[in-house]
Amino acid sequence: MAKDEVDTEAGLGAIRHSIDQKSLETYLTKNFPAEFVAPFTLQQFGFGQSNPSYQVKDALGRKYVLRKKPPGKLVSKTAHAVDREYAMLKALYEIFNGDIPVPRVICLCQDPDVIGSDFYMMEFVKGRIFHYPTLPDLSPKDRRECWQSAVKTLAKLHSVDPRKLPPIFTKRLESHYPRQLGSLSAVAKAQAAVTDIDTGKTVGPIPQFEEIVKWMAQHMPKERVTIVHGDYKIDNLIFHPTENKVIAILDWELCTVGHPLADLGNLMQPFSWPESLFGEGFGLQDTAAPLPQGLPTVQENLELYTSLTGYDASKDWTFAIVSAHFRLSVIAHGIKARVARKQASSENAAKHAESVGTLARLAIEEIEKTEKKSKI
């Protein structure tokens, strides 16, 4: 297993999606002279499946992060909404007075003449990122405290008033899961029709797609409304360099206002993954040995969350996991479509694209397990 705990700069490397650096320097130094001094040094992060991310270091050594839409024609506009991501980060930082740990954003540029696609700039946050949800490099005490901080931070996000957000997020506060199911279904169908540049074959549908969609439509949980991150998980969090606390939540491109169960299911989805899905350290479903010492169980995490928010998600947990598997299968399906079009951002894109069928099967297994119990 590779080293788990990495510095937030550890994933920097060669630029895979080129940027017109001179044009970027001209735009930023002209419009934000207090923030940027040319010349810049650019490197691309190795993570990020959807929107390419770069570290920008100016002449004074100040570090920033640039997030942009991928190049070329996109399968889904909503899946790469950097403007929405920027708007949420700006609102969380300014409206809630630092209660929610997010980076400070500086600007949003939607002029295609600058670097070819929409992008935004934010401050770089120095800290630790953990790639494996098992946190294998930590002591039992640190492992437990980091997971508890992840749950506490999510509870805090779900406890602020979503009605204080800009109108872009508050037009439709209800029906989160019906909306999500409809939008994911539409995206999946568009992705299925994408043609591979090399082979000429279409990507094809997600296995047992219609069966999963039908079950979810019939088992929607009771409505609740909170801010939803959309992809809340251990490796989208930056932890303090020396303390076991979350100091920044990253990757807000799927943010919305909706049901908190979506974030909870996503955070704890690895507890229902087989290790074979994404490799050692990612899946906890079929581990023969007990959980790594100090790692809280799903039940312990749910109890902590309930104590902080008052919402007992355990009664909706089957739906949470089925929905999480389905959503991730659509995301993996999207990566597969971008690989086919040669638009994938991450170095590991092809590997993630292969998980589509397994994730769909896991969703079906959860459904069958629940239906079997109901007949006993």
C-alpha positions in Angstrom: 0.0 0.0 0.0 1.3 3.5 -0.9 1.8 6.1 1.8 -1.6 7.4 2.9 -0.9 10.6 4.7 0.4 13.2 2.2 1.1 16.9 2.3 -1.4 18.9 0.2 1.5 19.7 -2.3 2.5 16.0 -2.6 0.4 15.4 -5.7 1.9 18.2 -7.8 3.5 17.3 -11.0 3.8 18.0 -14.7 0.9 19.8 -16.5 -1.3 17.4 -18.4 -3.9 19.9 -19.5 -2.0 22.9 -20.9 -2.9 26.5 -19.9 -1.9 29.8 -21.6 0.2 31.0 -18.7 0.9 34.4 -20.2 -2.8 35.1 -20.7 -3.5 33.9 -17.1 -0.8 36.2 -15.7 -2.1 39.2 -17.6 -5.7 38.6 -16.5 -4.9 38.1 -12.8 -2.3 40.8 -12.3 -4.4 43.3 -14.1 -7.6 42.6 -12.3 -6.3 41.6 -8.9 -2.9 43.3 -8.5 -3.0 43.0 -4.7 -3.2 39.2 -4.9 -0.9 38.3 -7.8 2.5 39.3 -9.0 4.0 37.8 -12.2 5.7 35.6 -13.3 3.9 32.5 -12.1 5.0 28.9 -11.6 2.3 26.3 -12.5 2.0 22.7 -11.6 -1.0 20.3 -11.9 -2.4 18.2 -9.1 -2.6 14.5 -9.6 -6.0 14.2 -8.0 -9.3 15.5 -9.3 -11.3 13.3 -11.7 -13.6 16.0 -13.1 -12.2 19.5 -13.0 -8.4 19.9 -13.6 -6.7 21.6 -10.7 -3.4 23.5 -10.6 -1.2 25.2 -8.0 -0.3 28.7 -9.0 2.7 30.3 -7.3 3.3 34.0 -7.9 6.6 35.9 -7.9 6.3 36.6 -4.2 5.9 32.9 -3.4 2.2 33.1 -2.6 0.4 29.9 -3.4 -3.1 29.6 -4.9 -5.2 26.9 -6.6 -6.8 27.2 -10.0 -9.8 25.0 -10.8 -11.1 24.9 -14.4 -13.5 23.1 -16.6 -12.0 20.3 -18.7 -11.1 21.1 -22.4 -13.4 20.2 -25.3 -17.1 19.5 -25.6 -18.5 18.2 -22.3 -21.0 15.4 -21.9 -22.6 17.1 -18.8 -22.5 20.8 -18.1 -23.8 20.4 -14.6 -21.0 18.0 -13.6 -18.3 20.7 -14.2 -20.0 23.7 -12.8 -17.0 25.6 -11.5 -19.2 28.7 -11.2 -21.5 26.9 -8.8 -18.6 25.6 -6.8 -17.2 29.2 -6.6 -20.5 30.6 -5.5 -20.9 28.0 -2.7 -17.3 28.5 -1.4 -17.7 32.3 -1.4 -21.1 32.1 0.4 -19.8 29.7 3.1 -16.7 31.7 3.7 -18.5 35.1 3.9 -21.9 34.3 5.3 -21.1 31.8 8.1 -18.0 33.7 9.4 -15.6 30.8 9.3 -17.9 28.2 11.0 -17.5 26.0 7.9 -13.9 25.3 7.0 -13.4 26.3 3.4 -10.6 28.0 1.4 -11.0 31.7 0.6 -11.9 32.2 -3.0 -10.5 35.2 -5.0 -12.2 35.3 -8.4 -14.3 33.5 -11.0 -13.4 34.0 -14.7 -16.0 33.0 -17.4 -14.1 34.6 -20.3 -13.0 31.8 -22.6 -10.4 34.1 -24.1 -8.3 33.9 -21.0 -7.4 30.2 -20.7 -10.1 28.6 -22.9 -12.7 27.6 -20.2 -14.2 28.9 -17.0 -12.0 28.8 -13.9 -11.8 30.2 -10.4 -8.9 31.0 -8.0 -8.7 30.2 -4.3 -6.1 30.3 -1.6 -3.9 27.2 -1.2 -4.5 25.4 2.1 -1.4 23.8 3.7 -2.2 20.6 5.6 -2.7 16.8 5.3 -4.8 14.8 2.9 -5.5 11.1 3.6 -6.3 9.0 0.5 -7.4 5.8 2.3 -10.6 5.9 4.5 -8.9 3.4 6.9 -6.2 6.0 7.7 -3.5 3.2 7.9 -0.6 5.5 8.7 -2.2 6.9 11.9 -2.2 5.6 15.5 -5.6 4.2 16.7 -6.1 7.5 18.7 -5.4 9.7 15.8 -7.4 7.6 13.4 -10.5 7.9 15.6 -10.1 11.6 16.2 -9.7 12.3 12.5 -12.8 10.3 11.6 -14.7 12.0 14.5 -13.6 15.4 13.1 -14.9 14.5 9.7 -18.3 13.6 11.1 -18.4 16.7 13.4 -17.5 18.9 10.4 -20.3 17.4 8.3 -22.8 17.8 11.2 -21.8 21.5 11.4 -22.3 21.9 7.7 -25.7 20.3 7.9 -26.7 22.5 10.9 -26.3 25.9 9.2 -29.4 27.6 7.6 -29.3 26.8 3.8 -31.8 29.7 3.3 -29.0 32.1 3.8 -27.3 31.0 0.6 -27.6 32.9 -2.7 -30.7 32.4 -4.8 -28.9 30.0 -7.1 -29.0 27.4 -4.4 -32.4 28.2 -2.8 -34.8 28.2 -5.7 -35.7 24.5 -5.0 -35.2 23.4 -1.4 -37.4 20.3 -1.5 -37.4 17.0 -3.4 -33.6 16.4 -3.3 -33.6 12.7 -4.1 -36.3 12.9 -6.8 -34.3 15.7 -8.5 -31.0 13.9 -8.1 -32.4 10.6 -9.5 -33.8 12.5 -12.5 -30.6 14.4 -13.2 -28.3 11.4 -12.7 -30.5 9.3 -14.9 -30.3 11.9 -17.7 -26.5 12.2 -17.3 -26.1 8.4 -17.3 -28.1 8.1 -20.6 -26.0 10.8 -22.2 -22.8 9.2 -21.1 -23.9 5.8 -22.4 -24.1 7.3 -25.9 -20.6 8.7 -25.9 -18.3 7.2 -28.6 -14.8 6.1 -27.9 -12.4 8.0 -30.1 -10.1 5.0 -30.7 -12.6 2.1 -31.1 -15.7 3.9 -32.4 -17.8 1.9 -29.8 -20.3 3.6 -27.4 -19.6 3.6 -23.7 -22.9 1.7 -23.1 -25.4 1.8 -20.1 -24.7 1.1 -16.5 -25.6 -2.5 -15.7 -29.0 -3.0 -14.1 -29.6 0.7 -14.4 -33.4 0.6 -14.7 -33.8 -1.8 -11.8 -31.8 0.4 -9.4 -33.7 3.6 -10.5 -37.0 1.9 -10.0 -36.2 0.7 -6.5 -34.9 4.1 -5.5 -38.0 5.9 -6.8 -40.2 3.6 -4.6 -38.1 4.0 -1.4 -37.4 7.7 -1.0 -36.7 8.8 2.6 -38.7 11.5 4.3 -37.7 15.0 3.2 -35.0 17.0 5.0 -33.3 20.1 3.9 -29.6 21.1 4.5 -26.6 22.2 2.6 -25.2 19.2 0.8 -21.6 19.0 -0.3 -22.3 16.3 -2.9 -19.0 14.4 -2.6 -18.1 14.5 1.1 -15.4 11.9 1.9 -12.1 11.6 3.7 -9.9 12.4 0.7 -11.9 15.6 0.0 -10.9 17.0 3.4 -7.7 18.8 4.5 -6.6 18.1 8.0 -4.5 20.4 10.2 -0.7 19.7 9.7 -0.3 18.5 13.3 -3.8 18.4 14.9 -6.6 15.9 14.2 -9.1 18.4 12.9 -10.6 19.3 9.5 -9.4 22.7 8.3 -10.8 22.7 4.8 -13.5 20.9 2.7 -12.6 20.7 -1.0 -14.3 19.8 -4.3 -17.7 21.5 -4.1 -18.7 21.0 -7.7 -21.7 18.8 -6.9 -22.9 21.0 -4.0 -26.6 21.7 -3.6 -29.4 22.1 -1.0 -31.0 18.8 -0.2 -31.1 15.7 2.0 -28.2 15.3 4.5 -28.4 11.5 4.0 -26.6 12.0 0.7 -23.4 13.2 2.4 -23.6 10.7 5.2 -23.9 7.8 2.8 -21.1 9.1 0.7 -18.7 9.5 3.7 -19.4 6.0 5.0 -19.7 4.2 1.6 -16.2 2.5 2.0 -17.6 0.4 4.8 -19.7 -1.4 2.1 -17.0 -1.7 -0.5 -15.1 -4.9 -1.1 -11.3 -4.3 -1.0 -11.1 -5.5 -4.6 -13.0 -2.5 -5.8 -10.4 0.3 -5.5 -7.6 -1.7 -3.8 -6.1 -2.2 -0.3 -7.1 0.5 2.2 -10.3 1.6 0.4 -12.8 -1.2 1.1 -14.0 -2.5 4.5 -16.8 -4.8 3.5 -15.0 -8.1 3.2 -12.1 -7.5 5.6 -11.6 -10.8 7.5 -9.9 -9.1 10.4 -11.7 -6.6 12.6 -11.7 -2.9 11.6 -8.4 -1.2 12.0 -7.9 -0.3 15.7 -9.5 3.0 16.6 -11.6 3.3 13.4 -15.2 4.1 14.4 -17.9 1.8 13.0 -20.7 3.0 10.9 -23.0 2.8 13.9 -20.6 4.9 16.1 -20.4 7.5 13.3 -24.2 7.6 13.0 -24.6 8.0 16.7 -22.1 10.9 16.9 -23.9 12.6 13.9 -27.3 12.1 15.6 -26.1 13.5 18.9 -25.0 16.7 17.0 -27.9 17.2 14.6 -30.9 15.3 16.1 -31.4 13.3 12.8 -31.2 9.5 13.2 -30.1 8.3 9.7 -30.0 4.7 10.7 -33.6 4.1 9.7 -32.8 5.3 6.2 -29.5 3.6 5.8 -30.2 1.1 3.1 -31.4 3.9 0.8 -28.3 5.9 1.8 -26.0 3.2 0.6 -27.9 2.2 -2.5 -28.1 5.8 -3.5 -24.3 6.3 -2.8 -23.4 3.3 -4.9 -25.7 4.4 -7.7 -24.4 8.0 -7.7 -20.8 6.8 -7.7 -21.5 4.4 -10.5 -22.8 7.4 -12.6 -19.6 9.3 -11.7 -17.4 6.4 -12.7 -19.5 6.1 -15.9 -18.7 9.7 -16.5 -15.0 9.1 -16.1 -15.3 6.2 -18.5 -17.0 8.6 -21.0 -14.2 11.2 -20.5 -11.6 8.5 -21.0 -13.3 7.5 -24.2 -13.1 11.2 -25.3 -9.6 11.6 -23.9 -10.8 14.4 -21.5 -10.0 12.6 -18.2 -8.2 14.8 -15.7 -6.7 12.3 -13.3 -3.8 10.0 -13.7 -5.9 7.1 -12.4 -9.0 7.8 -14.5 -8.9 4.5 -16.4 -8.8 2.5 -13.2 -11.8 4.4 -11.7 -13.7 3.9 -15.0 -13.6 0.1 -14.6 -15.6 0.3 -11.3 -19.0 1.1 -13.0 -20.3 -2.5 -13.1 -19.1 -3.4 -9.5 -20.8 -0.4 -8.0 -24.0 -1.2 -9.8 -23.8 -4.8 -8.5 -23.2 -3.5 -4.9 -26.4 -1.4 -5.1 -28.4 -4.4 -6.3 -26.9 -6.6 -3.5 -28.0 -4.0 -0.9 -31.5 -4.0 -2.4 -31.7 -7.8 -2.4 -30.4 -8.0 1.1 -33.2 -5.6 2.3 -35.9 -7.4 0.4 -34.8 -10.7 1.8 -35.0 -9.4 5.4 -38.5 -7.9 4.8 -39.7 -11.4 3.8 -38.5 -13.1 7.0 
